[in-house]
Amino acid sequence: MTKRPYPPELKANIEALLAAAEEAKQKGMADFTEPRFTLAAITAGLGIPEATVRNWLTRNQIDLGASEGRQRGKWRLFSTRDVLVIATCYHLSRLGVPVSVFSMVYSKVVGLARMYFSGPVGMVQHPIGLLYNDGEWRLERTFDSGPMRVTDGTSPPICIMIDFEKIILSTLNSLGLNVGFVRASDVVGEGGRDGNDASI
């Protein structure tokens, strides 16, 4: 059976859509990595002591692009990615998690946020991190929706639960970026659940 070629107008439309999608992806990633927030604005929005963040920066304890993009005589600016790192580290520090463990967690948060900024995101399940110490710190990634539940896993009885979505959304909303994730279950419905937690 021979394949019929696409009509020229359909092919042109598809190419235009693909080009627009790629342009939106590039713009989204630029928004994610562009330095544009001052430290004062970040700490005020997140309710984080500025001295805490300055201490991490002085000791090079967290990986921020702001340290590379600073120009002499100008304010250091931070990207959305940097803000997510700062927020995640602050949450962990309040729970007594060592600084050496921070990158294990914020790399996952940044990875999920990067997906959002690179295009529309449909979260099929609710990603959760379980952080625990059984002689060394470990981060287990699981889900809390659909057929999988946090309590169904083999995690230890006591651990720190990290809601990746909440970290991302609360941080972005504190910057005035009103965003939300859409899950398949929000569209098709999920038996036995009321759906009130659709876009935490």
N, C-alpha and C positions, 0 to 999 in steps of 0.2 A: 504494500500500500504506500503510495507516494503522499508525502505531506504537502498540503497546500500552503503557500506562503501567506504570512499575515498581510492584510490589506495595508497599503502604505500609511493611511491615516491612523490606523490602530497602532502600528509600529512607532509612528511619530509620537503618539500620545503616551505609549509605554516608556519611550526614551525620555520624554519630558518629565514624567512622574519619577523615574529613577534619578534623573538629574536634580529634581526638586528635593527628593528624599536625601540625597547625598549632601546637598547644600544645607539642608536643615540639620543634618548630623554634624557637619563641620561647624556650623554656628553654635549648636548645642555644646560641643566640646570646647569651643572657644569661650563660651560663657562659663564653663566649668573650671577652666584653668586660668582665666584672665585675672590678674591681680587688680582688685578694685575696692576692697574693704580695708578700712583702717583698723588697727587693733582696738582702739577705743570704741568704735562702732560694734565690733564683734563682741567684746566683753560686756558692753551695755545690753546688747540684744540677747545674749545667752545667759546673762547673770553670772559671769565667771570673773573672779578677781584678776585684774590685769597683771598683777605681780606674779601670779602663778604661771601664766603663759610666758611672761618675760623670763622667768626662771628656766622653763623648759627650753626656750630659744637660746639663752645664754650658754646653757650646758649642752646644746645640740642633742637634746633627748627626744625630740620629735622631728619628723621629716616634713619640712614645709618649703614650698617653692619660693615663699616670700624672701627667704634669706639670700636667694640667688638674684632676685629681681630688684633689689633695693638700689637706688641711685643716691650718690653722695648729696647730702643736704636736703633730701626729700623723705617724706613719711614712708615707712615700709608698708606696702599694700599686700593684702592676702586674697587668694582666690576662694571660690566656693569650696573647692576641694580642701584647701587649708582649714577653712572654717569647720568642715565636717571632722577633720582630724582633731582639731582643738576641742570640739564638743565631745567627741568620743573619749578622748583622753581625760577630760574633766570628769565625766561620768564614772570612768574607771577609777580615777584617783580618789574619788569620794567613797569608794567601796574598799579602798586599801589595796588595790591591785598594783603591783610594782610597775614602775615606768618601763622596765625591760620587756614587759608583756604587751604594752600598748599597741605596738605595730602589728602584732598578731591579729588584733581585733580591728583596728582602724583600716587595715588593708582590705578586709572584707566589706566594711561599710563603704569605703571609697569605690570598690569594685561594683557594688550594686548601684551606687549613685551614678557612676560613669555610664551604666546601662541606661539609666533614665535620661541623662543629658545627650546620649547619642541617638535617641529616637524614642517613639512611643513605647511604653513598657506595659506589658500585661503580666502581672504576677499571678501565676497559676496557683502557687501555694504561698503561705506566709513564712518567710525565712526567719529562723531563730538561731541564735548562737548560745551554746552552753559552755561556760568557762569554768574550769575546775582545776584543782591541784592534787594530783595523786603522787606527789614526789617531784613532779615538774608541771608547769602550767600547760594546759591543753585547751583547745577550742574545738568543740564539736558542732558542726552545722546540721541542723535538722529543720523540721517544719511544724507549724501549728495550725494546719488546715487540711481539709479533705480527709483522706483515710489515714494520714499520719498525724500523730499528736506528740507533743513533747514528752508526755508521761508514758508513751508506748516504747520509747527508746531504751537503750541500755546505759544511759547516763547515771552518774553517781547520785545518791539521794540528796546531797547538798551541793549546789553549784549556783553560779550567777547566770541568770537568763538574760540574754541580750536581744532586744527586739530591733533588728536592723532597720526595718521600715520606720519605726517611731523615731529613731535617732535621726534618720535622713529627713523625714518630713518635719519634725519639730525644729530642726536646725534651719532648714530652708525657709520655713514659715517665719522663724525669728528674723530672717533677713528680708522679709517682705515678699518672698517668692511663694505664692500660694499654689501648691502642687498636690498631686495625689496619685496613688497607684491604682490601677484597675485590674481586678482579678477575674479569671474566667467565671468563677462562682458568682461574682456580682452580676454577670450578664445572664447566665443560664439558671441561676438559683442553686441553692445547696440544701438538700433535705435536712430537716432537723435544726436549722440555724435561722436566726431571725434576720441576719444580714446587717445588723446595726454597726458592725465593726468593719464595714466595707473598705474604708480608706483611711485607716488609722495612720 
